[in-house]
Amino acid sequence: YNKYIRYFSIVHSPSRLGAYLAGLWEGNGHISMPNTSKSPTVDKHTPKLSITFAEEDYPLVLLIKKLVGGIIRPKLAKHVYILTISNIPELMNIVSLMNGHLRTPKLEYFNDVINWLETYTGEEFFIYDKNTSPILENAWLSGLIDAGGYFDINIRKNIIESSNDWVEVRMRLEQQQHDNITGASYFEIINNICLSLKVTINTSVHHGNRYHLIFINKPEKFIELIKYLDKYPLFSSKFLNYNDLKICHSMILDNRHITLEARTYIKTLMNGMNSNRTYYNWDHLNKLESY
């Protein structure tokens, strides 16, 4: 097992990347453990750590694969790509990067991989409890938002005909209320995010299932989030939607959004976001390579 230990000692170094990957995986990832009872050759069956990405985020998938390895599988019927890491040295690399940064009930599954790696390779890892450091002091939340956040601009007709249309900038982030297998609650971490951003926790319901919801639609409530994301940026295509939202947010704060010309510009921004986006610039990925 010396080859594994040698590889592990070379690649392991603290960085923002580990916190970002932890948030990304906790938001939209899963782990599959090998069923050794069905296979006498355990070395052919390793844990699989996977992260799911939206189809439009393929450039981000390619870069993360370059940084940590893995295999990319397309599921085009669902418009997603899945990056799966199961190679032992690559598993040790990403585990060492993410270890100590996890904050949700998914930590239990992550530690199952650590236990497996310790048994199989003889390498020792530190088993951490959930990270309780201040939410806004590392890149974990930006990873979580990249996994499941949503930014948009909304223009509503005012019921008073003489008044201008109502412009709002909105961000939403939903998270299951309980782990599907263990039943562990997500309330503590979602509430901590809300306290850090100085907003209140909400609830949404889809198909009879209840979710924790972080929803921001008031300009003054975006201040903490913008300060955070300017320091710990997004790297998916949500970065582009966030930038468009931030332009509109600045116009609202400065009262520059009320003219006809301004409304026309804001509508152009709004109509080019999310599923309507046709232009993608990925220059912001350059920052991730130096994380």
C-alpha positions as CSV (number, residue, x, y, z in Angstrom):
1,Y,0.0,0.0,0.0
2,N,3.0,2.3,-0.1
3,K,1.9,3.7,-3.4
4,Y,-1.4,5.0,-1.9
5,I,0.4,6.5,1.2
6,R,3.0,8.2,-1.0
7,Y,0.3,9.7,-3.3
8,F,-1.8,10.8,-0.3
9,S,1.1,12.6,1.3
10,I,1.9,14.5,-1.9
11,V,-1.6,15.8,-2.8
12,H,-3.0,16.6,0.6
13,S,-2.8,20.3,1.3
14,P,-5.3,22.7,2.9
15,S,-7.1,25.0,0.4
16,R,-10.4,26.7,-0.3
17,L,-11.0,24.0,-2.8
18,G,-11.8,21.4,-0.1
19,A,-14.5,23.6,1.5
20,Y,-16.0,24.4,-1.9
21,L,-16.1,20.7,-2.9
22,A,-17.6,19.8,0.4
23,G,-20.5,22.2,-0.1
24,L,-21.0,21.1,-3.7
25,W,-21.1,17.4,-2.7
26,E,-23.4,18.0,0.3
27,G,-25.7,19.9,-1.9
28,N,-25.8,17.6,-4.9
29,G,-23.7,14.5,-4.3
30,H,-23.9,11.0,-3.0
31,I,-21.8,8.0,-2.0
32,S,-22.2,4.3,-3.0
33,M,-20.4,1.8,-0.7
34,P,-19.3,-1.6,-2.1
35,N,-21.4,-4.6,-1.1
36,T,-18.6,-6.9,-0.1
37,S,-21.0,-9.7,0.7
38,K,-21.6,-10.1,-3.0
39,S,-18.0,-9.9,-4.1
40,P,-15.0,-11.9,-2.8
41,T,-12.6,-9.5,-4.6
42,V,-13.1,-6.4,-2.6
43,D,-10.3,-4.5,-4.4
44,K,-12.4,-4.5,-7.5
45,H,-15.3,-2.8,-5.7
46,T,-14.5,0.5,-4.1
47,P,-16.7,3.4,-2.7
48,K,-18.0,5.8,-5.3
49,L,-18.2,9.5,-4.5
50,S,-20.3,11.2,-7.1
51,I,-21.4,14.8,-7.7
52,T,-24.2,15.7,-10.2
53,F,-24.0,18.8,-12.4
54,A,-26.4,20.6,-14.6
55,E,-25.8,20.0,-18.3
56,E,-24.9,23.6,-18.9
57,D,-22.1,23.3,-16.4
58,Y,-20.0,20.9,-18.4
59,P,-16.9,23.2,-18.4
60,L,-17.0,23.2,-14.6
61,V,-17.2,19.4,-14.6
62,L,-14.2,19.2,-16.8
63,L,-12.1,21.4,-14.6
64,I,-13.0,19.6,-11.4
65,K,-12.1,16.3,-13.1
66,K,-8.8,17.9,-14.0
67,L,-8.2,18.9,-10.4
68,V,-9.4,15.8,-8.5
69,G,-9.8,13.1,-11.2
70,G,-12.8,10.9,-11.7
71,I,-15.0,9.7,-14.6
72,I,-17.7,11.8,-16.2
73,R,-21.0,10.1,-17.2
74,P,-23.7,12.0,-19.1
75,K,-27.3,11.5,-18.3
76,L,-28.6,13.6,-21.1
77,A,-32.3,12.5,-20.7
78,K,-32.1,14.3,-17.3
79,H,-29.8,17.0,-18.6
80,V,-27.1,16.3,-16.1
81,Y,-23.5,15.1,-15.9
82,I,-22.2,12.9,-13.0
83,L,-18.6,13.0,-11.9
84,T,-17.8,9.8,-10.1
85,I,-14.5,9.2,-8.2
86,S,-13.7,5.6,-7.3
87,N,-10.0,5.2,-8.0
88,I,-8.2,4.7,-4.7
89,P,-5.6,7.4,-5.0
90,E,-8.2,9.9,-6.3
91,L,-10.6,9.0,-3.5
92,M,-7.9,9.6,-1.0
93,N,-7.1,12.9,-2.6
94,I,-10.7,14.3,-2.6
95,V,-11.4,12.8,0.9
96,S,-8.4,14.6,2.3
97,L,-9.4,17.8,0.6
98,M,-13.0,17.7,1.9
99,N,-12.3,16.2,5.3
100,G,-13.1,18.6,8.2
101,H,-15.3,20.9,6.0
102,L,-18.6,19.0,6.0
103,R,-21.6,20.5,7.9
104,T,-24.7,18.4,7.1
105,P,-26.0,14.9,8.0
106,K,-24.1,13.6,4.9
107,L,-21.0,13.6,7.1
108,E,-22.0,10.1,8.2
109,Y,-21.7,8.7,4.7
110,F,-18.5,10.5,4.1
111,N,-17.0,9.0,7.2
112,D,-18.0,5.5,5.9
113,V,-15.6,6.1,3.0
114,I,-12.9,7.2,5.4
115,N,-13.4,4.0,7.5
116,W,-13.2,1.9,4.3
117,L,-10.0,3.6,3.1
118,E,-8.4,3.1,6.5
119,T,-9.2,-0.6,6.4
120,Y,-8.1,-1.1,2.8
121,T,-5.0,1.1,2.6
122,G,-3.8,1.2,6.2
123,E,-3.6,5.0,6.0
124,E,-5.0,6.9,9.0
125,F,-7.4,9.8,8.6
126,F,-8.8,12.1,11.2
127,I,-12.5,11.6,11.8
128,Y,-14.1,15.0,12.2
129,D,-17.5,16.1,13.7
130,K,-19.6,18.5,11.7
131,N,-17.8,21.8,11.0
132,T,-19.2,24.5,13.1
133,S,-16.9,27.4,12.1
134,P,-18.6,30.6,11.0
135,I,-20.5,29.9,7.7
136,L,-19.2,33.0,5.9
137,E,-15.6,32.3,6.6
138,N,-14.9,29.7,3.9
139,A,-16.1,28.5,0.5
140,W,-18.5,25.8,1.7
141,L,-21.6,27.9,1.2
142,S,-20.6,28.9,-2.3
143,G,-20.4,25.2,-3.1
144,L,-23.8,24.5,-1.6
145,I,-25.3,27.4,-3.6
146,D,-23.6,26.2,-6.8
147,A,-25.3,22.8,-6.2
148,G,-28.8,24.0,-5.6
149,G,-29.2,27.8,-5.5
150,Y,-31.2,29.9,-7.9
151,F,-31.0,33.6,-8.9
152,D,-33.4,35.5,-10.9
153,I,-35.0,38.9,-11.6
154,N,-38.7,39.5,-11.5
155,I,-40.7,42.4,-12.9
156,R,-44.3,42.6,-11.7
157,K,-47.0,44.9,-13.0
158,N,-48.1,47.3,-10.3
159,I,-51.8,47.3,-9.5
160,I,-51.7,51.1,-9.5
161,E,-51.6,52.1,-13.2
162,S,-49.8,55.3,-12.6
163,S,-47.0,53.5,-10.7
164,N,-43.9,51.9,-12.1
165,D,-43.6,48.1,-12.4
166,W,-42.2,46.4,-9.4
167,V,-38.6,45.1,-9.8
168,E,-37.2,42.5,-7.5
169,V,-34.1,40.4,-7.3
170,R,-34.5,37.0,-5.9
171,M,-32.3,34.1,-4.6
172,R,-33.6,30.8,-3.3
173,L,-31.9,27.7,-1.9
174,E,-33.9,24.7,-0.9
175,Q,-32.8,21.7,1.2
176,Q,-34.5,18.6,2.4
177,Q,-35.7,18.8,6.0
178,H,-34.4,15.3,6.9
179,D,-32.0,12.8,5.6
180,N,-33.8,10.1,3.6
181,I,-32.1,7.2,5.2
182,T,-31.1,8.2,8.8
183,G,-33.8,10.8,9.4
184,A,-31.3,13.3,10.7
185,S,-32.4,16.9,10.6
186,Y,-31.1,19.6,8.4
187,F,-32.6,22.4,10.5
188,E,-29.5,23.3,12.4
189,I,-27.3,24.0,9.3
190,I,-30.0,25.8,7.3
191,N,-30.9,27.9,10.3
192,N,-27.2,28.7,10.8
193,I,-27.0,29.8,7.1
194,C,-30.0,32.1,7.6
195,L,-28.6,33.6,10.8
196,S,-25.3,34.3,9.0
197,L,-27.1,36.0,6.1
198,K,-29.5,37.8,8.5
199,V,-32.6,36.3,6.9
200,T,-35.4,34.0,8.2
201,I,-35.9,30.4,7.4
202,N,-38.9,29.4,5.3
203,T,-40.7,26.2,4.2
204,S,-41.7,25.1,0.7
205,V,-43.7,22.1,-0.3
206,H,-43.3,20.0,-3.5
207,H,-45.4,16.9,-4.3
208,G,-46.3,16.6,-0.6
209,N,-42.7,16.9,0.6
210,R,-41.6,19.8,2.8
211,Y,-38.2,21.5,2.4
212,H,-36.3,24.2,4.2
213,L,-36.2,27.3,2.1
214,I,-33.8,30.2,2.1
215,F,-35.5,33.0,0.1
216,I,-34.2,36.5,-0.3
217,N,-36.1,39.1,-2.3
218,K,-35.4,42.4,-0.6
219,P,-32.5,44.5,-1.7
220,E,-31.2,45.2,1.8
221,K,-31.2,41.5,2.6
222,F,-28.7,40.8,-0.2
223,I,-25.9,42.7,1.4
224,E,-24.4,39.9,3.4
225,L,-24.8,37.4,0.6
226,I,-23.1,39.7,-2.0
227,K,-20.2,40.4,0.3
228,Y,-19.7,36.7,0.8
229,L,-20.0,35.7,-2.9
230,D,-17.6,38.4,-3.9
231,K,-15.0,36.8,-1.6
232,Y,-15.9,33.2,-2.2
233,P,-17.3,33.1,-5.8
234,L,-19.6,30.7,-7.5
235,F,-18.1,28.6,-10.3
236,S,-21.1,27.1,-12.1
237,S,-23.2,29.0,-14.6
238,K,-25.1,30.4,-11.6
239,F,-22.1,32.8,-11.4
240,L,-23.4,34.5,-14.6
241,N,-27.0,34.7,-13.2
242,Y,-25.6,36.1,-9.9
243,N,-23.7,38.8,-11.8
244,D,-26.8,39.8,-13.7
245,L,-28.8,39.9,-10.5
246,K,-26.0,42.0,-8.8
247,I,-26.2,44.6,-11.6
248,C,-29.9,44.9,-11.1
249,H,-29.5,45.0,-7.3
250,S,-27.0,47.9,-7.6
251,M,-29.5,49.8,-9.8
252,I,-32.3,49.3,-7.3
253,L,-30.1,50.5,-4.3
254,D,-29.1,53.6,-6.3
255,N,-32.6,54.2,-7.5
256,R,-31.5,53.9,-11.1
257,H,-34.1,51.3,-12.0
258,I,-37.1,53.5,-12.5
259,T,-36.6,55.0,-15.9
260,L,-38.0,53.4,-19.1
261,E,-34.5,52.9,-20.4
262,A,-33.5,51.2,-17.1
263,R,-36.5,48.9,-17.2
264,T,-35.7,47.9,-20.7
265,Y,-32.2,47.0,-19.7
266,I,-33.4,45.1,-16.7
267,K,-35.8,43.1,-18.8
268,T,-32.9,42.2,-21.1
269,L,-31.0,40.9,-18.1
270,M,-34.0,39.0,-16.9
271,N,-34.8,37.4,-20.2
272,G,-31.2,36.1,-20.6
273,M,-30.9,34.3,-17.2
274,N,-31.2,30.6,-16.3
275,S,-33.0,28.5,-18.9
276,N,-33.1,31.5,-21.3
277,R,-29.4,32.0,-21.3
278,T,-27.7,31.5,-24.6
279,Y,-24.3,33.1,-24.0
280,Y,-21.8,31.6,-21.5
281,N,-18.5,33.1,-20.5
282,W,-16.3,30.8,-18.4
283,D,-13.4,33.1,-17.6
284,H,-14.4,32.9,-13.9
285,L,-13.2,29.3,-13.8
286,N,-9.6,30.5,-13.9
287,K,-9.9,31.4,-10.2
288,L,-10.8,27.8,-9.3
289,E,-7.5,26.4,-10.5
290,S,-5.7,28.5,-7.9
291,Y,-8.1,27.7,-5.1
